[in-house]
Amino acid sequence: MEVHKVILPPPKSTLDKLKAKLKEIFFPDDPLRQFQGQSLKRKWLLGAQYIFPILQWGPNYSLKLFKSDVVSGLTIASLAIPQGISYAKLANLTPIVGLYSSFVPPLVYAVLGSSRDLAVGPVSIASLLLGSMLRQEVSPTQEPLLFLQLAFTCTFFAGIFQASLGILRLGFVIDFLSKATLVGFMAGAAIIVSLQQLKSLLGIEHFTKQMGLVSVLSSVFHRKDEWSWQTILMGVSFLVFLLVARHVSLKRPKLFWVSAAAPLVSVLLSTLLVFTFKAQNHGISIIGKLQHGLNPPSLNMLRFHSTHLALVIKTGLVTGILSLTEGIAVGRTFASLKNYKVDGNKEMMAIGFMNIIGSCTSCYITTGAFSRSAVNHNAGSKTAMSNIVMAVTIMVTLLFLMPLFLYTPNVVLGAIIVSAVIGLIDIPAMYLIWKIDKIDFLVCISAFLGVIFISVQDGLAIAVAISILNVLLQITRPKTVILGNIPCTDIFRNLQHYKEATRIPGFLILSIEAPVNFANTTYLTERITRWIEEEEGGGQGGKKMDLRFVILDMSGVSAIDTSGISLLTELKKMAENRGLELALVNPVGEVMEKLQWANESDNFMTADSLYLTVGEAVTSLSSKVKGDASNHV
């Protein structure tokens, strides 16, 4: 076999390396390449289109597209109205705020957003989180004005945080919320949200303010005297109706409009029943009178100098990250179905500015809702114009139709929330996580149990902490395996994965499958030394091995620091002291470059110690042994 020696790469300046690294961190999608070779006028146009995506599709908009967007816009509006009212109550806010939040944010997103399918508005998880976190310090019933002011201020901080991530291109921050974390968190939050609706579904007036499973169930069974059979009958009836409608739409996607229209039908029908039979006089609680008119300005309601500033900042950050994660995930999901791309940084800026403007116009935190976006997608939306149509429909409702909701029963709003969040419990996804990765399942179940038994935010924090700990363990305890040869080939693979792989006498071939840095050099030194001692002392079979060479396959080492270079230096000296020879195979990228720099000051690796493949290293070193033997003879 012909042996190919490793050629050292040409050195790069520190500035060039820094530029390349920063570009990869902040501009992996290289957004500036579209401006190359363009005239100044064209650059200005492209820049405006980048900031305002509506300028991309707006000039080519047609009547045919508008017809599709009107249908989808009216369809999601029928879902947005009852959901907006319901989710506002979930956040401990007045129902009208939910409708406000379904009017202004969609208009902002239509101008700044890059998704054609995302339908924005209040969502259950962010509503629950905002309401539960603020309620820790302020009572929504005793201090409703202060609670509302803090909700708007939270929304403002959430928007600032979200927009900053997009502007600074720091979207990788939300990647710390892994899929396992989100699956467990969403399932736990869905159960907590559903349990909270027992207050409305059972007609209980004095309900616990705690969010935990034990507190809620204790409150339910200690208040049996407050249960109302009329409320239970109405709640169960409409909940069954909503779940059946959802089941029909899941089984037959073409009938998506059944589940989309079911919440509004439930609201209208239940309101008619209450009005006709005067059910409010028989234990059925109703929403009551709602003010009509468009969003009043709320800039003067933002509180930046209160004793609750730390609380609103923390709540804004947590709800901002969660809503941002949900919005981007939903947008990318439906973009992949229609084969177009959604720019994550644009979405962060769009959702961020949407919430900043919303906080100044009586809106609380909003994002892309999965249920509404699914309906929007299935209804045939073509552009973000569907959000504008939805907003106009909400506007008409705010101006003229608010008296219709006077007799809307709270129990139906609770049923709507339960039917909406029940789809967040993804048992097949949990089972798949269990089958693939047990550590990920631990993260998932920790989030689930933490949300149910402690609190929503603490459950999320526990899951994120376990995820980070898992990453740290992977860094500090990198995978290192012994390689063997596949017979009749020059291929070397993990001995534990390939039964046919065999050891090469006189060789210890190791593969390091992680970056080598200060966090794991001590572990690697101890692990490699132990392997060498085991080989020299008796090997895996108890028979002493005539060890001559140690080969490190560094194909999986993507990065190395000065501590890692020191590790190689120490291994080289240790091998020489034991009469062994150390060889490195295929150091790639910056690893080779740093080896080159280190070799200039301390000539610890020669060209004869570097090889492209394990096969070449074994062939070359074996021939060296044969040459030494013949010379000895």
C-alpha positions in Angstrom: 0.0 0.0 0.0 1.2 3.5 -0.9 1.6 5.6 2.2 0.5 9.3 1.9 2.1 11.7 4.3 0.2 14.5 5.9 1.0 17.9 4.4 0.9 20.7 6.9 -1.6 23.4 5.9 -0.4 27.0 5.2 -0.7 29.2 8.3 -3.5 31.7 8.6 -3.3 35.0 10.4 -5.1 35.4 13.8 -7.4 38.0 12.2 -8.4 35.7 9.4 -9.2 32.9 11.8 -11.2 35.3 14.0 -13.2 36.5 11.1 -14.0 33.0 9.9 -15.1 31.9 13.4 -17.3 35.0 14.0 -18.8 34.6 10.6 -19.7 31.0 11.3 -21.2 31.9 14.7 -23.2 34.9 13.7 -23.7 34.6 9.9 -23.9 30.8 9.1 -26.5 31.6 6.4 -24.3 34.3 4.8 -27.1 36.8 4.3 -24.7 39.4 2.6 -23.9 37.2 -0.4 -27.1 38.4 -2.2 -25.7 41.9 -2.2 -22.5 41.0 -4.0 -22.2 42.4 -7.5 -25.4 44.4 -7.2 -25.8 48.1 -8.0 -26.4 50.6 -5.1 -30.1 51.0 -6.0 -30.5 47.2 -6.1 -28.7 46.9 -2.7 -31.1 49.4 -1.1 -34.1 47.4 -2.5 -32.7 44.1 -1.3 -32.0 45.6 2.1 -35.6 46.9 2.4 -36.9 43.5 1.3 -34.7 41.8 3.9 -36.1 43.9 6.7 -39.7 44.0 5.4 -40.5 40.7 3.7 -43.9 42.1 2.6 -42.0 44.0 -0.1 -40.9 40.6 -1.6 -44.4 39.2 -2.1 -46.4 42.4 -2.1 -45.6 43.7 -5.6 -46.5 40.4 -7.2 -49.7 39.8 -5.2 -52.8 38.8 -7.2 -56.5 38.4 -6.8 -56.2 34.7 -7.0 -53.8 34.7 -4.0 -56.1 37.1 -2.2 -59.1 34.8 -2.5 -57.1 31.9 -0.9 -55.9 34.2 1.9 -59.4 35.6 2.6 -60.7 32.0 3.1 -57.8 31.1 5.4 -57.9 34.4 7.2 -61.6 34.1 8.0 -61.1 30.5 9.1 -58.4 31.3 11.6 -60.3 34.3 12.8 -63.2 32.0 13.8 -60.6 30.1 15.9 -58.7 33.2 17.2 -61.8 34.9 18.7 -62.7 32.1 21.2 -59.0 31.2 21.8 -58.1 34.9 22.4 -60.8 35.2 25.1 -59.9 31.9 26.7 -56.2 32.4 26.8 -56.5 35.8 28.3 -58.4 34.3 31.2 -55.7 31.6 31.4 -53.2 34.5 31.9 -55.5 36.0 34.6 -56.3 39.0 32.3 -59.6 40.4 31.2 -61.0 38.6 28.1 -60.8 41.7 26.0 -57.0 41.8 26.2 -57.0 38.4 24.4 -58.9 40.0 21.5 -56.6 43.0 21.5 -53.6 40.6 21.3 -55.2 39.0 18.2 -55.5 42.3 16.4 -52.3 44.4 16.4 -49.6 41.6 16.5 -50.9 39.9 13.3 -50.6 43.2 11.4 -47.0 43.7 12.6 -46.1 40.2 11.7 -47.6 40.4 8.2 -45.1 43.2 7.5 -42.0 41.8 9.2 -42.5 38.0 9.2 -41.1 35.6 6.6 -43.5 32.7 7.1 -46.5 32.3 4.8 -48.4 29.9 7.2 -47.7 31.3 10.7 -50.8 32.6 12.4 -50.0 34.7 15.4 -51.8 35.5 18.6 -51.9 34.4 22.3 -50.9 30.8 23.0 -51.8 28.6 26.0 -48.3 27.9 27.4 -47.0 31.5 27.4 -50.4 32.6 28.8 -50.2 30.1 31.6 -46.5 30.9 32.4 -47.1 34.7 32.4 -50.1 34.4 34.6 -48.6 32.0 37.1 -45.2 33.8 37.4 -46.8 37.2 38.0 -49.3 35.8 40.4 -46.5 34.9 42.7 -46.2 38.6 43.8 -49.4 40.3 42.6 -53.0 39.2 42.9 -55.0 39.6 39.7 -58.2 39.9 41.6 -57.1 42.3 44.4 -54.8 44.4 42.2 -56.1 44.0 38.6 -54.7 47.2 37.3 -51.1 46.5 38.6 -51.3 43.0 37.3 -52.3 44.3 33.9 -49.4 46.8 33.9 -46.9 44.1 34.8 -48.3 41.9 32.0 -47.7 44.6 29.5 -44.2 45.3 30.9 -43.3 41.6 30.7 -44.4 41.6 27.1 -42.2 44.6 26.4 -39.1 43.0 27.9 -39.9 39.7 26.1 -40.1 41.7 22.8 -36.8 43.5 23.5 -35.1 40.2 24.3 -36.5 38.4 21.2 -35.6 41.3 18.8 -32.1 41.6 20.3 -31.5 37.9 19.6 -32.5 38.5 16.0 -30.5 41.7 15.5 -27.4 40.3 17.2 -27.9 37.0 15.4 -27.8 35.0 18.7 -30.5 32.5 17.8 -28.4 29.6 19.0 -29.5 30.6 22.6 -32.9 29.0 22.1 -31.2 25.8 21.0 -30.7 25.0 24.7 -34.3 24.0 24.8 -33.9 20.6 23.3 -36.8 18.6 21.7 -36.9 16.3 24.8 -37.2 19.3 27.0 -40.0 20.8 25.0 -41.9 17.5 24.7 -41.9 16.9 28.4 -42.6 20.6 29.2 -45.5 20.9 26.8 -47.1 17.7 28.1 -46.7 18.8 31.7 -48.0 22.2 31.0 -51.0 20.8 29.1 -52.0 18.8 32.1 -51.6 21.7 34.4 -53.6 23.9 32.0 -56.3 21.3 31.8 -56.5 20.9 35.6 -56.8 24.6 36.1 -59.9 24.5 33.9 -61.6 22.3 36.5 -62.5 25.6 38.2 -64.7 26.5 35.2 -65.8 23.0 34.3 -67.1 22.2 37.8 -68.3 25.7 38.7 -66.0 26.2 41.7 -65.7 29.8 42.9 -63.0 29.5 45.6 -60.1 27.7 43.8 -56.5 27.4 44.7 -54.0 29.8 43.3 -51.3 27.2 43.2 -50.3 25.4 40.0 -49.1 22.0 41.3 -51.0 18.8 40.8 -51.5 18.1 44.5 -52.8 21.6 45.2 -55.3 21.6 42.4 -56.7 18.2 43.1 -56.9 19.0 46.8 -58.8 22.2 46.0 -61.2 20.3 43.7 -62.1 17.6 46.2 -62.3 19.9 49.2 -64.8 22.1 47.4 -67.4 19.5 46.4 -70.1 21.6 47.9 -69.4 24.2 45.2 -69.8 21.8 42.3 -72.6 22.7 39.9 -74.3 19.9 38.0 -75.6 22.4 35.4 -72.1 23.7 34.8 -70.7 20.1 34.7 -73.3 19.0 32.2 -72.7 22.0 29.9 -68.9 21.7 30.2 -68.8 18.0 29.5 -71.2 18.3 26.5 -69.2 21.0 24.8 -65.9 19.3 25.6 -67.0 16.1 24.0 -68.3 18.1 21.0 -64.9 19.9 20.6 -62.9 16.6 21.0 -65.0 14.8 18.4 -64.6 17.7 16.0 -60.8 17.6 16.6 -60.8 13.8 16.1 -62.7 14.2 12.8 -60.2 16.7 11.5 -57.3 14.5 12.5 -58.7 11.5 10.7 -59.7 13.5 7.6 -57.4 16.5 7.0 -59.8 17.8 4.3 -62.3 18.4 7.1 -59.9 20.7 8.9 -62.6 23.4 9.1 -64.7 21.2 11.5 -62.2 21.6 14.3 -61.4 25.2 13.3 -65.1 26.2 13.5 -66.0 24.1 16.5 -64.7 26.7 19.2 -66.7 29.6 17.7 -69.8 27.4 17.2 -69.5 26.4 20.9 -69.2 30.0 22.0 -72.2 31.1 19.9 -74.4 28.1 20.8 -73.6 28.2 24.5 -74.2 31.9 24.6 -77.6 31.4 22.9 -78.5 28.7 25.4 -77.6 30.8 28.4 -79.5 33.8 27.1 -82.6 31.8 26.2 -82.8 29.9 29.5 -81.3 32.5 31.8 -78.8 30.0 32.9 -76.7 32.6 34.7 -79.4 32.5 37.4 -78.9 28.7 37.8 -75.2 28.5 38.6 -73.7 29.1 35.2 -71.1 31.9 35.4 -70.7 34.2 32.4 -68.1 36.5 31.1 -70.2 39.6 31.6 -70.0 42.9 29.8 -66.9 43.6 27.6 -65.9 47.0 26.4 -66.0 47.5 22.7 -63.6 49.5 20.6 -60.0 49.1 19.3 -56.9 48.7 21.3 -56.2 51.7 23.6 -52.6 52.8 23.9 -50.7 51.3 26.9 -47.3 52.9 26.7 -48.1 54.9 29.9 -48.9 51.6 31.7 -45.4 50.1 31.3 -43.7 50.1 34.8 -39.9 50.3 34.8 -39.4 51.7 38.3 -41.4 49.4 40.5 -40.5 46.9 43.2 -41.6 44.2 40.7 -39.0 45.1 38.1 -36.9 41.9 38.7 -40.1 39.8 38.4 -41.2 41.3 35.1 -37.7 41.0 33.6 -37.5 37.3 34.6 -41.0 36.6 33.4 -40.3 38.4 30.1 -37.1 36.4 29.5 -38.8 33.0 30.2 -42.0 33.6 28.3 -39.9 35.3 25.5 -37.7 32.3 25.0 -40.6 29.8 25.1 -42.8 31.8 22.7 -39.9 32.4 20.4 -39.0 28.7 20.3 -42.6 27.7 19.6 -43.1 30.4 16.9 -39.9 29.5 15.0 -40.5 25.7 15.3 -44.1 26.1 14.0 -42.9 28.4 11.2 -40.2 26.0 10.1 -42.5 23.0 10.3 -45.0 24.3 7.8 -42.3 25.9 5.6 -40.8 22.5 5.1 -44.2 21.2 4.0 -44.4 23.9 1.3 -40.7 23.7 0.4 -39.6 27.3 1.3 -37.3 28.6 3.9 -38.0 30.6 7.1 -35.1 32.9 8.3 -34.8 32.3 12.0 -33.2 35.7 12.7 -35.9 37.5 10.7 -38.5 35.6 12.7 -36.9 36.6 16.0 -37.0 40.3 15.0 -40.5 40.0 13.7 -41.9 38.3 16.8 -39.8 40.7 19.0 -41.0 43.9 17.4 -44.5 42.4 17.3 -44.4 42.1 21.1 -42.8 45.5 21.7 -45.5 47.2 19.6 -48.1 45.0 21.3 -47.0 46.0 24.8 -47.7 49.6 23.8 -51.2 48.8 22.4 -52.8 46.8 25.2 -51.5 43.4 24.1 -49.8 40.7 26.1 -47.2 38.2 24.8 -48.0 36.6 21.4 -46.3 34.2 19.0 -47.1 31.8 16.2 -49.7 29.3 17.5 -49.5 25.7 16.3 -53.3 25.1 16.2 -54.0 28.3 14.3 -51.1 27.9 12.0 -52.2 24.3 11.1 -55.7 25.6 10.3 -54.1 28.4 8.3 -52.0 26.0 6.3 -54.8 23.5 5.7 -57.2 26.4 4.6 -54.8 27.2 1.8 -53.0 30.3 2.9 -50.6 31.7 0.3 -49.0 34.7 2.1 -49.0 36.5 5.4 -52.1 38.4 4.1 -54.2 35.8 5.9 -53.0 37.4 9.2 -54.2 40.8 7.9 -57.6 39.3 7.1 -57.8 37.7 10.5 -56.8 41.1 12.1 -59.5 42.9 10.2 -62.1 40.3 11.3 -61.0 40.8 14.9 -61.3 44.6 14.4 -64.9 44.3 13.2 -65.6 42.1 16.2 -64.0 44.7 18.6 -66.0 47.5 17.1 -69.5 46.0 16.6 -69.8 42.4 18.0 -68.7 42.6 21.6 -72.2 42.7 23.1 -72.7 39.2 21.6 -70.3 37.8 24.2 -72.1 39.2 27.2 -73.7 35.8 28.1 -70.8 33.6 27.0 -70.3 31.0 29.8 -66.9 30.6 31.4 -67.3 26.8 31.3 -67.2 26.7 27.5 -64.0 28.8 27.5 -62.5 26.2 29.8 -63.6 23.4 27.5 -62.0 25.2 24.5 -58.7 25.5 26.4 -58.7 21.8 27.4 -59.5 20.7 23.8 -56.7 23.0 22.5 -54.0 21.9 24.8 -54.7 18.2 24.9 -52.9 17.9 21.6 -49.7 19.0 23.3 -49.4 15.7 25.1 -47.3 13.8 22.5 -47.0 10.2 23.9 -45.6 8.7 20.7 -42.8 11.3 20.8 -42.0 10.4 24.4 -41.9 6.7 23.5 -39.5 7.4 20.6 -37.3 9.5 22.9 -37.2 6.6 25.3 -36.2 4.1 22.5 -33.5 6.4 21.1 -31.8 8.0 24.1 -32.4 7.3 27.8 -30.7 10.4 29.0 -33.0 12.5 26.7 -35.9 10.6 28.2 -34.7 11.6 31.7 -34.7 15.2 30.5 -38.2 14.8 29.1 -39.7 13.2 32.2 -37.9 15.6 34.5 -39.5 18.5 32.7 -42.9 16.7 32.8 -42.8 15.9 36.5 -41.2 19.2 37.5 -44.0 21.1 35.8 -46.7 19.0 37.3 -45.4 18.7 40.9 -43.4 21.9 41.4 -44.2 24.7 39.0 -44.1 25.5 35.3 -40.9 27.6 35.4 -39.1 25.3 37.8 -39.9 22.3 35.7 -38.5 24.0 32.7 -35.4 25.1 34.6 -34.8 21.5 35.9 -35.0 20.1 32.4 -32.6 22.7 30.9 -30.2 22.1 33.8 -30.2 18.3 33.1 -29.7 18.9 29.4 -26.7 21.2 30.1 -25.3 18.7 32.6 -25.6 16.0 29.9 -23.7 18.2 27.4 -21.0 18.9 30.0 -20.6 15.1 30.7 -20.2 14.5 27.0 -17.5 17.2 26.9 -15.6 16.1 30.0 -16.0 12.4 29.3 -15.5 12.1 25.6 -16.1 8.8 23.9 -12.8 6.9 23.2 -12.8 3.4 21.7 -10.4 0.7 20.6 -10.3 0.0 16.9 -9.8 -3.3 15.1 -9.3 -4.3 11.5 -12.1 -5.6 9.3 -10.5 -8.7 7.7 -9.3 -8.5 4.1 -9.7 -4.6 4.1 -7.7 -1.6 5.4 -10.8 -0.4 7.3 -10.7 -0.1 11.1 -13.8 0.1 13.2 -14.9 0.0 16.9 -14.3 -3.5 18.3 -17.6 -3.4 20.3 -19.7 -2.6 17.2 -18.1 -5.0 14.7 -17.7 -8.6 15.9 -15.5 -9.5 12.9 -13.0 -6.7 13.7 -9.7 -8.1 15.0 -6.8 -6.6 16.9 -3.4 -6.0 15.2 -0.6 -7.6 17.3 1.7 -5.0 18.7 -0.7 -2.1 18.1 -3.1 -0.2 20.4 -5.4 1.8 18.0 -7.6 4.3 19.8 -10.2 6.7 18.4 -11.1 10.0 20.1 -14.6 11.1 19.0 -14.8 14.6 20.5 -13.0 17.9 20.7 -10.0 17.8 23.0 -9.8 20.7 25.5 -9.0 21.6 29.1 -12.2 20.0 30.3 -11.3 16.5 29.3 -7.5 16.3 29.0 -7.1 14.8 32.5 -9.7 12.2 31.8 -8.2 11.3 28.4 -4.7 11.1 29.9 -5.9 8.7 32.6 -8.0 6.6 30.2 -5.3 6.2 27.5 -2.7 5.4 30.2 -5.0 2.8 31.7 -5.4 1.2 28.3 -1.7 1.1 27.7 -1.1 -0.5 31.2 -3.8 -3.1 30.5 -2.3 -4.0 27.2 1.2 -4.3 28.7 0.0 -6.1 31.8 -2.2 -8.7 30.2 -4.6 -7.3 27.7 -8.3 -8.0 27.6 -7.8 -11.8 27.5 -5.4 -11.9 30.4 -2.4 -12.6 28.1 0.5 -10.2 28.0 0.8 -8.2 24.8 4.0 -7.2 23.0 2.9 -3.6 22.6 5.0 -1.5 20.3 2.8 1.2 18.8 0.0 3.5 20.0 -2.1 5.0 17.2 -4.6 7.9 17.9 -7.2 8.3 15.2 -8.1 12.0 15.4 -10.6 12.1 12.6 -13.3 12.9 15.2 -11.4 15.6 16.9 -12.9 18.8 15.4 -11.1 21.2 17.8 -8.2 21.3 20.2 -6.8 23.9 22.7 -3.4 24.4 24.4 -4.3 21.8 27.1 -5.1 19.3 24.3 -1.6 20.0 22.7 -0.1 19.4 26.1 -1.9 16.1 26.4 -0.3 15.0 23.1 3.1 16.1 24.3 2.7 14.1 27.6 1.5 11.0 25.7 4.5 11.2 23.4 6.9 11.4 26.4 5.1 8.6 28.2 5.2 6.4 25.2 8.9 7.0 24.7 9.6 6.2 28.4 7.7 2.9 27.9 9.6 2.1 24.7 6.5 2.8 22.6 6.0 4.9 19.5 3.0 7.3 19.2 1.4 8.1 15.8 -1.4 10.4 15.0 -3.9 9.8 12.2 -5.8 12.4 10.2 -5.7 15.5 12.5 -8.1 17.8 10.7 -8.8 21.5 10.3 -7.6 23.7 13.1 -6.1 20.7 15.0 -3.5 20.3 12.3 -2.8 24.0 12.3 -2.3 24.1 16.0 -0.1 21.0 15.9 2.0 22.9 13.3 2.4 25.9 15.6 3.2 23.8 18.6 5.8 21.8 16.7 7.7 24.9 15.8 8.5 25.6 19.5 8.7 21.9 20.6 9.4 19.4 18.0 7.4 16.6 19.5 5.8 15.3 16.3 7.7 14.5 13.2 6.3 14.0 9.7 6.8 10.2 10.2 4.4 10.3 13.1 1.4 11.7 11.0 -0.7 9.6 8.7 -3.9 10.1 6.7 -5.5 6.7 7.6 -5.2 4.1 10.2 -4.5 1.5 7.5 -1.5 3.5 6.2 -0.2 4.0 9.7 -0.3 0.3 10.5 1.3 -0.6 7.1 4.1 1.9 7.6 4.8 1.1 11.2 4.7 -2.7 10.5 7.2 -2.3 7.7 9.4 -0.4 10.1 9.3 -3.4 12.5 10.2 -5.8 9.7 13.1 -3.5 8.7 14.4 -3.4 12.2 14.2 -7.1 12.5 16.1 -7.7 9.2 18.8 -5.2 10.3 19.2 -7.0 13.6 19.6 -10.3 11.8 
